[in-house]
Amino acid sequence: MKNFNYVVKDTLGLHARPAGLLVKEAGKFESTIMVHTKGKQANAKKLLALMSLAVKQEDEVAVTIEGADEDVAAQAMEVFFQTNL
Amino acid sequence: MEYYSGKSINNKIAIGKLFYYKKQEAKVKRERIEDVENEVKRFDEARELAKEQVLDLYEKAKSEVGEAEAAIFEVHMMMLDDEDYGDSVCNMIESQMVCAPYAIASTGENFANMFAEMEDEYMQARSADIKDISERMVSILLGNNDTGAVFDEPVILVADDLAPSETIQLDKDKLLGFVTRHGSMNSHTAILARTMNIPALIQVDIKPEWHGKEAVLDGYSALLTIEPDESALFKAREQVAQDNKKEELLKELKGKETVTKSGQKVKLYANIGNVADTAAALMNDAEGIGLFRSEFLYLESADFPTENEQFLAYKIVAENMAGKPVIIRTLDIGADKQVDYFNLKKEENPALGYRAIRICLNQTDIFRTQLRAILRASAFGNIAIMFPMIISLSEVQRAKEILAEVKSELKEQNISYKDVEVGVMIETPASVMISDELAKEVDFFSIGTNDLTQYTLAADRQNPALDDMIDIHHPAILKMIEITVKNAHDNDIWVGICGELGADLELTKFFLDLGVDELSVSSSSILPVREKIREQE
């Protein structure tokens, strides 16, 4: 399993648009990708679950990646968070 | 004539007939089914068709309002594809043997409620999006072909609520504006209305009997007037004519450089008095904020505004201006403004009294709080500071000392800030006379012509009886400006004008000839001034 932490910089937080982009990106990988924050977690391939985390600016999220392609997936996810959130 | 109030989405006016639109409520019955597989298949087909329809809306929105605003329909498509949503519908069909429309409606309601109950206002507004996609699938399954509101003459649409998909489907050529009972300022419908520049009021107590009546929708005052009388109509028409003229100017001049025919450039900035004014500044294509009056923070508060309150206000403006300069003027309050908690003594001559920088240099705790807030916000944009009411060199030096102390404090605490430009307002005759010395201490001057006029001509600007007696183009004022500009340029600093004379089109040529570097005017004056400058040789 791979994991990394990230503090959200986007002023709107994980709002609909980036959440949608995240779902698209996560969908490219076989691994199970989970986003954890404030004691809750959501599957990064599920839009409504992600949005229900209500991640705001300055919130810290932990992302875990587990599966056959976890190495590439973890790298791609880190890049995604840094460029979109 | 009757008035109704609401919340306004756009500063615009619409005049016309009201059209009451009642959405066909899809009547969803809980029906028992036998063939589970077939029902799931029906759901899948409805979902595919819904996605195709939303894709069409996406294309339509993209061409009409642009990609960023059309993105909501992309999100709708993803919501339609959401696994949890789909699983919930299929589960209901399988475990409860209910028909697909019922399973969709229930699932949609559950998810919509989940969002409605979230604390975050933005997420609350997403509940309308879930409802929108759910209703779309239900309509497909029930064979409703409600084509939305259709009207054959231009109208102001009245409805309980409008889904984003309904808003984008409306015939824009015949839509003068809309009024809804529900909706929030953050809803996509509100955002679309803003982008499409349609006058709109939300949260109005609407009535079906309004259908067919004449009305004025006033986005400036957030009022809907039913059956307006002649004078109300006249006023509204005048405002519309003014707005139209402004829009034409905007179309023509937006994005154009502020430059004379021979290539002399002038920075054209906006004066703002609070955070919300930033929107008007951006709409009118301001190249920066030349005067951000910070008094509102103190006037709208029951006690001294905290560092954080101030920081947030400055930060929002700096971020919205996205790298364009934002010049914040420090506290400019005196006994003529009612701020109880300052406990200012009543004065014979408040304009000549204990005010502005004089308060700041005496009650330095107030000043330090403001400077800390401004410096912290400076990390988020391109901020500059200017001090008002300066009459002597020592004041500027003292203010700069305090600024330096605040900076080192922040540095010790590891709080980031930028090295901001520091300037002074030139608004007293004294500051004009010593402007050569002041210029060696600061990065820029901004001439405040309102106070400069009142102090130079010994004429109270609050006294209307003097209006006709005072020449606002008095040669003494023009000379003062000339001296200030020369002293600034001799010392290699830039100089601007932020008083009302800055927007005086009769003086534009005079300012250009002097070589004034910046004009900061009210937002509504930006484009007329730009037009004037572009006409000059």
Chai-1 contact restraints between the chains, C-beta under 6 A:
chainA,res_idxA,chainB,res_idxB,connection_type,confidence,min_distance_angstrom,max_distance_angstrom,comment,restraint_id
A,A16,B,V75,contact,1.0,0.0,6.0,A-B,restraint_1
A,R17,B,A71,contact,1.0,0.0,6.0,A-B,restraint_2
A,G20,B,V75,contact,1.0,0.0,6.0,A-B,restraint_3
A,G20,B,M78,contact,1.0,0.0,6.0,A-B,restraint_4
A,K46,B,E83,contact,1.0,0.0,6.0,A-B,restraint_5
A,K46,B,D84,contact,1.0,0.0,6.0,A-B,restraint_6
A,L47,B,M78,contact,1.0,0.0,6.0,A-B,restraint_7
A,L47,B,D82,contact,1.0,0.0,6.0,A-B,restraint_8
A,L48,B,D82,contact,1.0,0.0,6.0,A-B,restraint_9
A,L48,B,D84,contact,1.0,0.0,6.0,A-B,restraint_10
A,L48,B,F111,contact,1.0,0.0,6.0,A-B,restraint_11
A,A49,B,D84,contact,1.0,0.0,6.0,A-B,restraint_12
A,A54,B,M118,contact,1.0,0.0,6.0,A-B,restraint_13
A,A54,B,D120,contact,1.0,0.0,6.0,A-B,restraint_14
A,A54,B,M123,contact,1.0,0.0,6.0,A-B,restraint_15
